[in-house]
């Protein structure tokens, strides 16, 4: 293999590595800016979920412990109650 072939591959490899570094730098910068613009939401737990259920349905979250969708196979049947 001639030297010009290796020189061409070396040049191509340098160009690819430069492109990779540039994209990595841009993605890190974009993530940093996005974090400053909209801070990460805090994680919530089961108590907050229970509160949201109580607020929206006026029923205890415990009312849904053994609940499943009873609309039929694949959800194709008729609703049995408001939650369906």
PyMOL Python script that loads the backbone (N, CA, C, O; Angstrom):
from pymol import cmd

cmd.read_pdbstr("""\
ATOM      1  N   UNK A   1       0.864  -1.184   0.000  1.00  0.00           N
ATOM      2  CA  UNK A   1       0.000   0.000   0.000  1.00  0.00           C
ATOM      3  C   UNK A   1       0.899   1.231   0.000  1.00  0.00           C
ATOM      4  O   UNK A   1       1.873   1.300   0.750  1.00  0.00           O
ATOM      5  N   UNK A   2       0.572   2.174  -0.824  1.00  0.00           N
ATOM      6  CA  UNK A   2       1.430   3.349  -0.972  1.00  0.00           C
ATOM      7  C   UNK A   2       1.259   4.314   0.188  1.00  0.00           C
ATOM      8  O   UNK A   2       0.269   4.261   0.918  1.00  0.00           O
ATOM      9  N   UNK A   3       2.230   5.192   0.346  1.00  0.00           N
ATOM     10  CA  UNK A   3       2.191   6.201   1.411  1.00  0.00           C
ATOM     11  C   UNK A   3       1.029   7.167   1.235  1.00  0.00           C
ATOM     12  O   UNK A   3       0.457   7.631   2.222  1.00  0.00           O
ATOM     13  N   UNK A   4       0.675   7.472   0.007  1.00  0.00           N
ATOM     14  CA  UNK A   4      -0.422   8.417  -0.210  1.00  0.00           C
ATOM     15  C   UNK A   4      -1.742   7.846   0.292  1.00  0.00           C
ATOM     16  O   UNK A   4      -2.613   8.591   0.739  1.00  0.00           O
ATOM     17  N   UNK A   5      -1.893   6.524   0.219  1.00  0.00           N
ATOM     18  CA  UNK A   5      -3.111   5.899   0.729  1.00  0.00           C
ATOM     19  C   UNK A   5      -3.180   6.050   2.245  1.00  0.00           C
ATOM     20  O   UNK A   5      -4.226   6.410   2.785  1.00  0.00           O
ATOM     21  N   UNK A   6      -2.073   5.777   2.936  1.00  0.00           N
ATOM     22  CA  UNK A   6      -2.043   5.912   4.397  1.00  0.00           C
ATOM     23  C   UNK A   6      -2.221   7.366   4.810  1.00  0.00           C
ATOM     24  O   UNK A   6      -2.880   7.653   5.809  1.00  0.00           O
ATOM     25  N   UNK A   7      -1.645   8.272   4.056  1.00  0.00           N
ATOM     26  CA  UNK A   7      -1.803   9.691   4.364  1.00  0.00           C
ATOM     27  C   UNK A   7      -3.261  10.106   4.209  1.00  0.00           C
ATOM     28  O   UNK A   7      -3.769  10.904   4.997  1.00  0.00           O
ATOM     29  N   UNK A   8      -3.927   9.574   3.209  1.00  0.00           N
ATOM     30  CA  UNK A   8      -5.344   9.877   3.006  1.00  0.00           C
ATOM     31  C   UNK A   8      -6.196   9.337   4.142  1.00  0.00           C
ATOM     32  O   UNK A   8      -7.112  10.013   4.609  1.00  0.00           O
ATOM     33  N   UNK A   9      -5.897   8.110   4.592  1.00  0.00           N
ATOM     34  CA  UNK A   9      -6.631   7.529   5.712  1.00  0.00           C
ATOM     35  C   UNK A   9      -6.372   8.291   6.995  1.00  0.00           C
ATOM     36  O   UNK A   9      -7.279   8.495   7.801  1.00  0.00           O
ATOM     37  N   UNK A  10      -5.140   8.709   7.181  1.00  0.00           N
ATOM     38  CA  UNK A  10      -4.786   9.476   8.373  1.00  0.00           C
ATOM     39  C   UNK A  10      -5.527  10.807   8.390  1.00  0.00           C
ATOM     40  O   UNK A  10      -6.021  11.239   9.431  1.00  0.00           O
ATOM     41  N   UNK A  11      -5.599  11.442   7.247  1.00  0.00           N
ATOM     42  CA  UNK A  11      -6.312  12.719   7.139  1.00  0.00           C
ATOM     43  C   UNK A  11      -7.803  12.518   7.410  1.00  0.00           C
ATOM     44  O   UNK A  11      -8.428  13.330   8.091  1.00  0.00           O
ATOM     45  N   UNK A  12      -8.362  11.450   6.882  1.00  0.00           N
ATOM     46  CA  UNK A  12      -9.776  11.152   7.099  1.00  0.00           C
ATOM     47  C   UNK A  12     -10.046  10.866   8.569  1.00  0.00           C
ATOM     48  O   UNK A  12     -11.047  11.327   9.117  1.00  0.00           O
ATOM     49  N   UNK A  13      -9.160  10.110   9.212  1.00  0.00           N
ATOM     50  CA  UNK A  13      -9.320   9.795  10.627  1.00  0.00           C
ATOM     51  C   UNK A  13      -9.260  11.060  11.477  1.00  0.00           C
ATOM     52  O   UNK A  13     -10.046  11.218  12.411  1.00  0.00           O
ATOM     53  N   UNK A  14      -8.339  11.953  11.161  1.00  0.00           N
ATOM     54  CA  UNK A  14      -8.260  13.225  11.902  1.00  0.00           C
ATOM     55  C   UNK A  14      -9.534  14.037  11.726  1.00  0.00           C
ATOM     56  O   UNK A  14     -10.020  14.642  12.682  1.00  0.00           O
ATOM     57  N   UNK A  15     -10.078  14.057  10.519  1.00  0.00           N
ATOM     58  CA  UNK A  15     -11.306  14.813  10.265  1.00  0.00           C
ATOM     59  C   UNK A  15     -12.477  14.215  11.040  1.00  0.00           C
ATOM     60  O   UNK A  15     -13.287  14.954  11.598  1.00  0.00           O
ATOM     61  N   UNK A  16     -12.575  12.896  11.082  1.00  0.00           N
ATOM     62  CA  UNK A  16     -13.658  12.242  11.818  1.00  0.00           C
ATOM     63  C   UNK A  16     -13.523  12.518  13.306  1.00  0.00           C
ATOM     64  O   UNK A  16     -14.519  12.804  13.970  1.00  0.00           O
ATOM     65  N   UNK A  17     -12.308  12.437  13.843  1.00  0.00           N
ATOM     66  CA  UNK A  17     -12.089  12.702  15.266  1.00  0.00           C
ATOM     67  C   UNK A  17     -12.405  14.159  15.611  1.00  0.00           C
ATOM     68  O   UNK A  17     -12.966  14.437  16.671  1.00  0.00           O
ATOM     69  N   UNK A  18     -12.055  15.076  14.734  1.00  0.00           N
ATOM     70  CA  UNK A  18     -12.375  16.484  14.965  1.00  0.00           C
ATOM     71  C   UNK A  18     -13.886  16.690  14.969  1.00  0.00           C
ATOM     72  O   UNK A  18     -14.413  17.419  15.809  1.00  0.00           O
ATOM     73  N   UNK A  19     -14.573  16.060  14.046  1.00  0.00           N
ATOM     74  CA  UNK A  19     -16.031  16.151  14.000  1.00  0.00           C
ATOM     75  C   UNK A  19     -16.642  15.561  15.264  1.00  0.00           C
ATOM     76  O   UNK A  19     -17.569  16.142  15.829  1.00  0.00           O
ATOM     77  N   UNK A  20     -16.139  14.422  15.714  1.00  0.00           N
ATOM     78  CA  UNK A  20     -16.641  13.784  16.932  1.00  0.00           C
ATOM     79  C   UNK A  20     -16.451  14.697  18.134  1.00  0.00           C
ATOM     80  O   UNK A  20     -17.375  14.872  18.929  1.00  0.00           O
ATOM     81  N   UNK A  21     -15.264  15.282  18.278  1.00  0.00           N
ATOM     82  CA  UNK A  21     -15.009  16.191  19.408  1.00  0.00           C
ATOM     83  C   UNK A  21     -15.936  17.401  19.363  1.00  0.00           C
ATOM     84  O   UNK A  21     -16.442  17.840  20.396  1.00  0.00           O
ATOM     85  N   UNK A  22     -16.153  17.932  18.175  1.00  0.00           N
ATOM     86  CA  UNK A  22     -17.028  19.097  18.030  1.00  0.00           C
ATOM     87  C   UNK A  22     -18.463  18.752  18.421  1.00  0.00           C
ATOM     88  O   UNK A  22     -19.111  19.511  19.143  1.00  0.00           O
ATOM     89  N   UNK A  23     -18.959  17.615  17.948  1.00  0.00           N
ATOM     90  CA  UNK A  23     -20.323  17.203  18.299  1.00  0.00           C
ATOM     91  C   UNK A  23     -20.457  16.921  19.788  1.00  0.00           C
ATOM     92  O   UNK A  23     -21.482  17.245  20.388  1.00  0.00           O
ATOM     93  N   UNK A  24     -19.439  16.325  20.389  1.00  0.00           N
ATOM     94  CA  UNK A  24     -19.463  16.066  21.823  1.00  0.00           C
ATOM     95  C   UNK A  24     -19.501  17.374  22.602  1.00  0.00           C
ATOM     96  O   UNK A  24     -20.273  17.510  23.552  1.00  0.00           O
ATOM     97  N   UNK A  25     -18.683  18.322  22.210  1.00  0.00           N
ATOM     98  CA  UNK A  25     -18.660  19.625  22.877  1.00  0.00           C
ATOM     99  C   UNK A  25     -20.007  20.335  22.736  1.00  0.00           C
ATOM    100  O   UNK A  25     -20.507  20.907  23.704  1.00  0.00           O
ATOM    101  N   UNK A  26     -20.591  20.302  21.550  1.00  0.00           N
ATOM    102  CA  UNK A  26     -21.885  20.949  21.338  1.00  0.00           C
ATOM    103  C   UNK A  26     -22.993  20.286  22.145  1.00  0.00           C
ATOM    104  O   UNK A  26     -23.865  20.976  22.675  1.00  0.00           O
ATOM    105  N   UNK A  27     -22.975  18.963  22.249  1.00  0.00           N
ATOM    106  CA  UNK A  27     -24.021  18.285  23.015  1.00  0.00           C
ATOM    107  C   UNK A  27     -23.895  18.570  24.503  1.00  0.00           C
ATOM    108  O   UNK A  27     -24.910  18.732  25.180  1.00  0.00           O
ATOM    109  N   UNK A  28     -22.681  18.636  25.027  1.00  0.00           N
ATOM    110  CA  UNK A  28     -22.487  18.975  26.439  1.00  0.00           C
ATOM    111  C   UNK A  28     -22.932  20.410  26.696  1.00  0.00           C
ATOM    112  O   UNK A  28     -23.576  20.688  27.708  1.00  0.00           O
ATOM    113  N   UNK A  29     -22.595  21.316  25.793  1.00  0.00           N
ATOM    114  CA  UNK A  29     -23.000  22.713  25.951  1.00  0.00           C
ATOM    115  C   UNK A  29     -24.522  22.847  25.884  1.00  0.00           C
ATOM    116  O   UNK A  29     -25.110  23.598  26.663  1.00  0.00           O
ATOM    117  N   UNK A  30     -25.159  22.133  24.969  1.00  0.00           N
ATOM    118  CA  UNK A  30     -26.619  22.201  24.852  1.00  0.00           C
ATOM    119  C   UNK A  30     -27.293  21.647  26.099  1.00  0.00           C
ATOM    120  O   UNK A  30     -28.291  22.201  26.560  1.00  0.00           O
ATOM    121  N   UNK A  31     -26.764  20.569  26.647  1.00  0.00           N
ATOM    122  CA  UNK A  31     -27.337  19.999  27.870  1.00  0.00           C
ATOM    123  C   UNK A  31     -27.184  20.962  29.037  1.00  0.00           C
ATOM    124  O   UNK A  31     -28.082  21.077  29.872  1.00  0.00           O
ATOM    125  N   UNK A  32     -26.063  21.648  29.098  1.00  0.00           N
ATOM    126  CA  UNK A  32     -25.830  22.613  30.170  1.00  0.00           C
ATOM    127  C   UNK A  32     -26.792  23.791  30.069  1.00  0.00           C
ATOM    128  O   UNK A  32     -27.346  24.231  31.076  1.00  0.00           O
ATOM    129  N   UNK A  33     -26.988  24.297  28.873  1.00  0.00           N
ATOM    130  CA  UNK A  33     -27.904  25.420  28.665  1.00  0.00           C
ATOM    131  C   UNK A  33     -29.336  24.990  28.962  1.00  0.00           C
ATOM    132  O   UNK A  33     -30.090  25.742  29.580  1.00  0.00           O
ATOM    133  N   UNK A  34     -29.718  23.799  28.532  1.00  0.00           N
ATOM    134  CA  UNK A  34     -31.079  23.312  28.773  1.00  0.00           C
ATOM    135  C   UNK A  34     -31.343  23.168  30.262  1.00  0.00           C
ATOM    136  O   UNK A  34     -32.452  23.448  30.717  1.00  0.00           O
ATOM    137  N   UNK A  35     -30.355  22.739  31.027  1.00  0.00           N
ATOM    138  CA  UNK A  35     -30.516  22.592  32.471  1.00  0.00           C
ATOM    139  C   UNK A  35     -30.724  23.956  33.127  1.00  0.00           C
ATOM    140  O   UNK A  35     -31.505  24.073  34.071  1.00  0.00           O
ATOM    141  N   UNK A  36     -30.044  24.973  32.646  1.00  0.00           N
ATOM    142  CA  UNK A  36     -30.190  26.309  33.218  1.00  0.00           C
ATOM    143  C   UNK A  36     -31.531  26.924  32.842  1.00  0.00           C
ATOM    144  O   UNK A  36     -32.122  27.652  33.640  1.00  0.00           O
ATOM    145  N   UNK A  37     -32.013  26.644  31.650  1.00  0.00           N
ATOM    146  CA  UNK A  37     -33.278  27.223  31.201  1.00  0.00           C
ATOM    147  C   UNK A  37     -34.454  26.596  31.940  1.00  0.00           C
ATOM    148  O   UNK A  37     -35.307  27.315  32.460  1.00  0.00           O
ATOM    149  N   UNK A  38     -34.513  25.276  31.995  1.00  0.00           N
ATOM    150  CA  UNK A  38     -35.605  24.618  32.712  1.00  0.00           C
ATOM    151  C   UNK A  38     -35.004  23.596  33.669  1.00  0.00           C
ATOM    152  O   UNK A  38     -34.589  22.517  33.246  1.00  0.00           O
ATOM    153  N   UNK A  39     -34.958  23.928  34.943  1.00  0.00           N
ATOM    154  CA  UNK A  39     -34.367  23.010  35.912  1.00  0.00           C
ATOM    155  C   UNK A  39     -35.128  21.684  35.961  1.00  0.00           C
ATOM    156  O   UNK A  39     -36.322  21.620  35.666  1.00  0.00           O
ATOM    157  N   UNK A  40     -34.421  20.652  36.333  1.00  0.00           N
ATOM    158  CA  UNK A  40     -35.008  19.313  36.368  1.00  0.00           C
ATOM    159  C   UNK A  40     -36.140  19.241  37.384  1.00  0.00           C
ATOM    160  O   UNK A  40     -36.048  19.783  38.486  1.00  0.00           O
ATOM    161  N   UNK A  41     -37.207  18.559  36.985  1.00  0.00           N
ATOM    162  CA  UNK A  41     -38.321  18.372  37.909  1.00  0.00           C
ATOM    163  C   UNK A  41     -37.903  17.420  39.009  1.00  0.00           C
ATOM    164  O   UNK A  41     -37.104  16.510  38.790  1.00  0.00           O
ATOM    165  N   UNK A  42     -38.450  17.637  40.193  1.00  0.00           N
ATOM    166  CA  UNK A  42     -38.116  16.726  41.284  1.00  0.00           C
ATOM    167  C   UNK A  42     -38.968  15.479  41.164  1.00  0.00           C
ATOM    168  O   UNK A  42     -40.095  15.524  40.670  1.00  0.00           O
ATOM    169  N   UNK A  43     -38.424  14.379  41.617  1.00  0.00           N
ATOM    170  CA  UNK A  43     -39.163  13.120  41.568  1.00  0.00           C
ATOM    171  C   UNK A  43     -40.221  13.121  42.646  1.00  0.00           C
ATOM    172  O   UNK A  43     -40.028  13.667  43.732  1.00  0.00           O
ATOM    173  N   UNK A  44     -41.336  12.504  42.330  1.00  0.00           N
ATOM    174  CA  UNK A  44     -42.431  12.417  43.286  1.00  0.00           C
ATOM    175  C   UNK A  44     -42.685  10.956  43.613  1.00  0.00           C
ATOM    176  O   UNK A  44     -42.280  10.062  42.870  1.00  0.00           O
ATOM    177  N   UNK A  45     -43.353  10.725  44.720  1.00  0.00           N
ATOM    178  CA  UNK A  45     -43.564   9.362  45.179  1.00  0.00           C
ATOM    179  C   UNK A  45     -45.018   8.956  45.172  1.00  0.00           C
ATOM    180  O   UNK A  45     -45.873   9.626  44.593  1.00  0.00           O
ATOM    181  N   UNK A  46     -45.275   7.845  45.829  1.00  0.00           N
ATOM    182  CA  UNK A  46     -46.625   7.293  45.867  1.00  0.00           C
ATOM    183  C   UNK A  46     -47.604   8.182  46.615  1.00  0.00           C
ATOM    184  O   UNK A  46     -48.784   8.228  46.270  1.00  0.00           O
ATOM    185  N   UNK A  47     -47.129   8.889  47.635  1.00  0.00           N
ATOM    186  CA  UNK A  47     -48.042   9.763  48.379  1.00  0.00           C
ATOM    187  C   UNK A  47     -48.553  10.903  47.504  1.00  0.00           C
ATOM    188  O   UNK A  47     -49.720  11.286  47.593  1.00  0.00           O
ATOM    189  N   UNK A  48     -47.683  11.440  46.666  1.00  0.00           N
ATOM    190  CA  UNK A  48     -48.127  12.492  45.743  1.00  0.00           C
ATOM    191  C   UNK A  48     -49.105  11.931  44.709  1.00  0.00           C
ATOM    192  O   UNK A  48     -50.074  12.595  44.343  1.00  0.00           O
ATOM    193  N   UNK A  49     -48.849  10.710  44.241  1.00  0.00           N
ATOM    194  CA  UNK A  49     -49.776  10.073  43.304  1.00  0.00           C
ATOM    195  C   UNK A  49     -51.131   9.844  43.963  1.00  0.00           C
ATOM    196  O   UNK A  49     -52.173  10.081  43.352  1.00  0.00           O
ATOM    197  N   UNK A  50     -51.113   9.383  45.207  1.00  0.00           N
ATOM    198  CA  UNK A  50     -52.370   9.168  45.935  1.00  0.00           C
ATOM    199  C   UNK A  50     -53.125  10.485  46.094  1.00  0.00           C
ATOM    200  O   UNK A  50     -54.349  10.518  45.967  1.00  0.00           O
ATOM    201  N   UNK A  51     -52.403  11.566  46.370  1.00  0.00           N
ATOM    202  CA  UNK A  51     -53.036  12.879  46.486  1.00  0.00           C
ATOM    203  C   UNK A  51     -53.652  13.334  45.177  1.00  0.00           C
ATOM    204  O   UNK A  51     -54.742  13.907  45.170  1.00  0.00           O
ATOM    205  N   UNK A  52     -52.963  13.084  44.060  1.00  0.00           N
ATOM    206  CA  UNK A  52     -53.497  13.465  42.749  1.00  0.00           C
ATOM    207  C   UNK A  52     -54.747  12.659  42.415  1.00  0.00           C
ATOM    208  O   UNK A  52     -55.701  13.193  41.848  1.00  0.00           O
ATOM    209  N   UNK A  53     -54.743  11.375  42.766  1.00  0.00           N
ATOM    210  CA  UNK A  53     -55.927  10.535  42.533  1.00  0.00           C
ATOM    211  C   UNK A  53     -57.095  11.033  43.365  1.00  0.00           C
ATOM    212  O   UNK A  53     -58.216  11.144  42.869  1.00  0.00           O
ATOM    213  N   UNK A  54     -56.833  11.334  44.628  1.00  0.00           N
ATOM    214  CA  UNK A  54     -57.888  11.825  45.527  1.00  0.00           C
ATOM    215  C   UNK A  54     -58.448  13.149  45.010  1.00  0.00           C
ATOM    216  O   UNK A  54     -59.659  13.368  45.031  1.00  0.00           O
ATOM    217  N   UNK A  55     -57.569  14.019  44.553  1.00  0.00           N
ATOM    218  CA  UNK A  55     -57.989  15.339  44.071  1.00  0.00           C
ATOM    219  C   UNK A  55     -58.826  15.230  42.793  1.00  0.00           C
ATOM    220  O   UNK A  55     -59.828  15.930  42.649  1.00  0.00           O
ATOM    221  N   UNK A  56     -58.423  14.362  41.874  1.00  0.00           N
ATOM    222  CA  UNK A  56     -59.117  14.312  40.589  1.00  0.00           C
ATOM    223  C   UNK A  56     -60.349  13.414  40.587  1.00  0.00           C
ATOM    224  O   UNK A  56     -61.281  13.657  39.820  1.00  0.00           O
ATOM    225  N   UNK A  57     -60.374  12.380  41.430  1.00  0.00           N
ATOM    226  CA  UNK A  57     -61.512  11.454  41.401  1.00  0.00           C
ATOM    227  C   UNK A  57     -62.386  11.524  42.642  1.00  0.00           C
ATOM    228  O   UNK A  57     -63.474  10.950  42.673  1.00  0.00           O
ATOM    229  N   UNK A  58     -61.913  12.223  43.660  1.00  0.00           N
ATOM    230  CA  UNK A  58     -62.598  12.309  44.952  1.00  0.00           C
ATOM    231  C   UNK A  58     -62.790  10.931  45.580  1.00  0.00           C
ATOM    232  O   UNK A  58     -63.709  10.729  46.374  1.00  0.00           O
ATOM    233  N   UNK A  59     -61.924   9.987  45.223  1.00  0.00           N
ATOM    234  CA  UNK A  59     -61.924   8.649  45.817  1.00  0.00           C
ATOM    235  C   UNK A  59     -60.540   8.376  46.375  1.00  0.00           C
ATOM    236  O   UNK A  59     -59.550   8.951  45.922  1.00  0.00           O
ATOM    237  N   UNK A  60     -60.482   7.504  47.353  1.00  0.00           N
ATOM    238  CA  UNK A  60     -59.200   7.114  47.919  1.00  0.00           C
ATOM    239  C   UNK A  60     -58.403   6.314  46.887  1.00  0.00           C
ATOM    240  O   UNK A  60     -58.975   5.576  46.085  1.00  0.00           O
ATOM    241  N   UNK A  61     -57.098   6.467  46.918  1.00  0.00           N
ATOM    242  CA  UNK A  61     -56.251   5.682  46.022  1.00  0.00           C
ATOM    243  C   UNK A  61     -56.369   4.196  46.324  1.00  0.00           C
ATOM    244  O   UNK A  61     -56.146   3.363  45.446  1.00  0.00           O
ATOM    245  N   UNK A  62     -56.717   3.860  47.561  1.00  0.00           N
ATOM    246  CA  UNK A  62     -56.881   2.453  47.935  1.00  0.00           C
ATOM    247  C   UNK A  62     -58.063   1.805  47.219  1.00  0.00           C
ATOM    248  O   UNK A  62     -58.133   0.580  47.122  1.00  0.00           O
ATOM    249  N   UNK A  63     -58.988   2.617  46.721  1.00  0.00           N
ATOM    250  CA  UNK A  63     -60.128   2.069  45.982  1.00  0.00           C
ATOM    251  C   UNK A  63     -59.684   1.420  44.675  1.00  0.00           C
ATOM    252  O   UNK A  63     -60.428   0.632  44.091  1.00  0.00           O
ATOM    253  N   UNK A  64     -58.478   1.744  44.211  1.00  0.00           N
ATOM    254  CA  UNK A  64     -57.977   1.231  42.939  1.00  0.00           C
ATOM    255  C   UNK A  64     -56.945   0.126  43.100  1.00  0.00           C
ATOM    256  O   UNK A  64     -56.329  -0.281  42.115  1.00  0.00           O
ATOM    257  N   UNK A  65     -56.740  -0.370  44.318  1.00  0.00           N
ATOM    258  CA  UNK A  65     -55.708  -1.379  44.550  1.00  0.00           C
ATOM    259  C   UNK A  65     -55.961  -2.634  43.727  1.00  0.00           C
ATOM    260  O   UNK A  65     -55.039  -3.116  43.068  1.00  0.00           O
ATOM    261  N   UNK A  66     -57.137  -3.167  43.738  1.00  0.00           N
ATOM    262  CA  UNK A  66     -57.448  -4.390  42.998  1.00  0.00           C
ATOM    263  C   UNK A  66     -58.160  -4.086  41.677  1.00  0.00           C
ATOM    264  O   UNK A  66     -58.809  -4.963  41.107  1.00  0.00           O
ATOM    265  N   UNK A  67     -58.042  -2.851  41.191  1.00  0.00           N
ATOM    266  CA  UNK A  67     -58.763  -2.437  40.003  1.00  0.00           C
ATOM    267  C   UNK A  67     -58.017  -2.860  38.741  1.00  0.00           C
ATOM    268  O   UNK A  67     -56.787  -2.824  38.693  1.00  0.00           O
ATOM    269  N   UNK A  68     -58.752  -3.250  37.751  1.00  0.00           N
ATOM    270  CA  UNK A  68     -58.213  -3.538  36.427  1.00  0.00           C
ATOM    271  C   UNK A  68     -59.218  -3.062  35.403  1.00  0.00           C
ATOM    272  O   UNK A  68     -60.360  -2.764  35.754  1.00  0.00           O
ATOM    273  N   UNK A  69     -58.829  -2.986  34.169  1.00  0.00           N
ATOM    274  CA  UNK A  69     -59.758  -2.582  33.117  1.00  0.00           C
ATOM    275  C   UNK A  69     -60.645  -3.769  32.768  1.00  0.00           C
ATOM    276  O   UNK A  69     -60.168  -4.767  32.229  1.00  0.00           O
ATOM    277  N   UNK A  70     -61.909  -3.663  33.067  1.00  0.00           N
ATOM    278  CA  UNK A  70     -62.840  -4.757  32.824  1.00  0.00           C
ATOM    279  C   UNK A  70     -63.703  -4.478  31.603  1.00  0.00           C
ATOM    280  O   UNK A  70     -64.879  -4.837  31.569  1.00  0.00           O
ATOM    281  N   UNK A  71     -63.118  -3.840  30.608  1.00  0.00           N
ATOM    282  CA  UNK A  71     -63.873  -3.510  29.398  1.00  0.00           C
ATOM    283  C   UNK A  71     -63.909  -4.664  28.413  1.00  0.00           C
ATOM    284  O   UNK A  71     -64.510  -4.538  27.346  1.00  0.00           O
ATOM    285  N   UNK A  72     -63.292  -5.768  28.736  1.00  0.00           N
ATOM    286  CA  UNK A  72     -63.259  -6.900  27.822  1.00  0.00           C
ATOM    287  C   UNK A  72     -61.879  -7.066  27.221  1.00  0.00           C
ATOM    288  O   UNK A  72     -60.990  -6.249  27.461  1.00  0.00           O
ATOM    289  N   UNK A  73     -61.697  -8.107  26.453  1.00  0.00           N
ATOM    290  CA  UNK A  73     -60.419  -8.433  25.853  1.00  0.00           C
ATOM    291  C   UNK A  73     -59.951  -7.308  24.931  1.00  0.00           C
ATOM    292  O   UNK A  73     -60.648  -6.937  23.986  1.00  0.00           O
ATOM    293  N   UNK A  74     -58.780  -6.778  25.211  1.00  0.00           N
ATOM    294  CA  UNK A  74     -58.237  -5.704  24.385  1.00  0.00           C
ATOM    295  C   UNK A  74     -58.939  -4.378  24.559  1.00  0.00           C
ATOM    296  O   UNK A  74     -58.766  -3.479  23.737  1.00  0.00           O
ATOM    297  N   UNK A  75     -59.733  -4.231  25.617  1.00  0.00           N
ATOM    298  CA  UNK A  75     -60.443  -2.978  25.851  1.00  0.00           C
ATOM    299  C   UNK A  75     -61.580  -2.746  24.869  1.00  0.00           C
ATOM    300  O   UNK A  75     -61.977  -1.602  24.651  1.00  0.00           O
ATOM    301  N   UNK A  76     -62.110  -3.803  24.273  1.00  0.00           N
ATOM    302  CA  UNK A  76     -63.142  -3.668  23.248  1.00  0.00           C
ATOM    303  C   UNK A  76     -64.565  -3.727  23.784  1.00  0.00           C
ATOM    304  O   UNK A  76     -65.516  -3.475  23.043  1.00  0.00           O
ATOM    305  N   UNK A  77     -64.725  -4.059  25.075  1.00  0.00           N
ATOM    306  CA  UNK A  77     -66.073  -4.178  25.632  1.00  0.00           C
ATOM    307  C   UNK A  77     -66.628  -2.837  26.082  1.00  0.00           C
ATOM    308  O   UNK A  77     -66.080  -1.778  25.775  1.00  0.00           O
ATOM    309  N   UNK A  78     -67.729  -2.911  26.817  1.00  0.00           N
ATOM    310  CA  UNK A  78     -68.380  -1.709  27.324  1.00  0.00           C
ATOM    311  C   UNK A  78     -67.803  -1.335  28.679  1.00  0.00           C
ATOM    312  O   UNK A  78     -67.486  -2.220  29.474  1.00  0.00           O
ATOM    313  N   UNK A  79     -67.658  -0.033  28.965  1.00  0.00           N
ATOM    314  CA  UNK A  79     -67.157   0.393  30.274  1.00  0.00           C
ATOM    315  C   UNK A  79     -68.095  -0.049  31.392  1.00  0.00           C
ATOM    316  O   UNK A  79     -69.317  -0.013  31.246  1.00  0.00           O
ATOM    317  N   UNK A  80     -67.512  -0.460  32.495  1.00  0.00           N
ATOM    318  CA  UNK A  80     -68.300  -0.899  33.649  1.00  0.00           C
ATOM    319  C   UNK A  80     -68.555   0.237  34.630  1.00  0.00           C
ATOM    320  O   UNK A  80     -69.574   0.253  35.320  1.00  0.00           O
ATOM    321  N   UNK A  81     -67.615   1.197  34.689  1.00  0.00           N
ATOM    322  CA  UNK A  81     -67.787   2.339  35.584  1.00  0.00           C
ATOM    323  C   UNK A  81     -67.043   3.543  35.007  1.00  0.00           C
ATOM    324  O   UNK A  81     -66.487   3.462  33.912  1.00  0.00           O
ATOM    325  N   UNK A  82     -67.030   4.662  35.741  1.00  0.00           N
ATOM    326  CA  UNK A  82     -66.414   5.899  35.251  1.00  0.00           C
ATOM    327  C   UNK A  82     -64.908   5.752  35.036  1.00  0.00           C
ATOM    328  O   UNK A  82     -64.343   6.396  34.152  1.00  0.00           O
ATOM    329  N   UNK A  83     -64.256   4.907  35.839  1.00  0.00           N
ATOM    330  CA  UNK A  83     -62.808   4.745  35.706  1.00  0.00           C
ATOM    331  C   UNK A  83     -62.427   4.001  34.431  1.00  0.00           C
ATOM    332  O   UNK A  83     -61.318   4.176  33.926  1.00  0.00           O
ATOM    333  N   UNK A  84     -63.322   3.178  33.907  1.00  0.00           N
ATOM    334  CA  UNK A  84     -63.048   2.466  32.655  1.00  0.00           C
ATOM    335  C   UNK A  84     -63.090   3.455  31.505  1.00  0.00           C
ATOM    336  O   UNK A  84     -62.886   3.071  30.354  1.00  0.00           O
TER     337      UNK A  84
END
""", "prot")
cmd.dss("prot")
cmd.show_as("cartoon", "prot")
cmd.util.cbc("prot")
cmd.orient("prot")
